[in-house]
């Protein structure tokens, strides 16, 4: 997938940045009360401009690659209510391989404090202030997995906001010198920023993350689950300005894990293998909900063999190319048993061995994994 030119993205108020914190969405609500929906997107799906906002790390890929064909659907129970407790379904646990360094909140468009921007406070005192995070306005307080960062409200000489305090957990009390601050709450890849005033009549405030969860799964053939090591998901941020390019928000999102995201429509690209098996779709994340999307790959894994006769020993030191009927190169490799994942369609396998070239035409069917033998005659 070709890289596209980097762009600088300001972190918008109430939508935060990509944080190095775990997402501990757990304990799904009673299935009987959970909302259900069916999302189907046929590929190739066009890149749309949804009415949603998100902040993101530097762009790292172009979501405009060619599509191979496939379906994105959550057929039976796509959307369920999330609670805000801790649990086992975790996004990026431990943070050993973080997605990106955390950014600072924007200094414009911040959600005002509950007492108002001009709320009075007693200067030069130390006071305690409690912060609570919720997925939605009416949701329960989040009990774990929140990363809190408190910043000075004014940028320093370097143009950056000074970090005053940081904590991890659920609801949190900070002891601060009286005055205004900017608070950023991050939960998974979701975040929101709010202004608070310490030392006044208001001693606590709530940050509404307006966030939900997204779980992605990949299947092939007749509902055959694909191993997480065989597929990769890239999640691109919503785009409001009508630009054709998207910002890569979550690279290599893990299959089967809940990823916390601000509410909005995200462009998801699923790759099966390293060749042309690509499925993409726009998926809506609702606040306080868990959306599950099953990606159906119309592809199969093939093992290439150059043999002297049918069923014979594969010849080593063989160079391979797989091309389409129009001559487009899809995959190249060297070895006796190279494995390649291909989208459904017709192909030609070309084997080069000891200065000679051998070919075989073949057809790929969805979910039908098998060997392709090329006879060296």
QUIQUITA-V683820 format. One line per field, one symbol per residue. ss: DSSP state (H for helix, E for strand, L for the rest). A space follows every 10 residues. Layout:
BEGIN
ss: ???
END
This chain:
BEGIN
ss: LLLLLLLLLL LLLLLLLLLL LLEELLLLLL LLLLLLLLLE EELLLLLLLL LLLLLLLLLL LLLLLLLLLE EEELLLLLEE ELLLLLLLLE ELHHHLLLLL LLLLLLLLLL ELLLLLLLLL LLLLLEEEEE EEEELLLLLL ELLLLEEEEE EEEEELLLLL EEEEEEEEEL LEEEEEELEE EEEEEEELLE EEEEEEEELL LLLEEEEELL EEEEEEEEEE LLLEELLLLL EEEEEELLLL LLLLLLLEEE EEELLLLEEE EELEEEEEEE EELLLLEEEE EEEEELLLEE EEEEEEELEE EEEEEEELLL LLLELLLLEE EEEELLLLEE EEEELLLLEE EEELEEEEEE EEELLEEEEE EEEELLLLLE EEEEELL
END
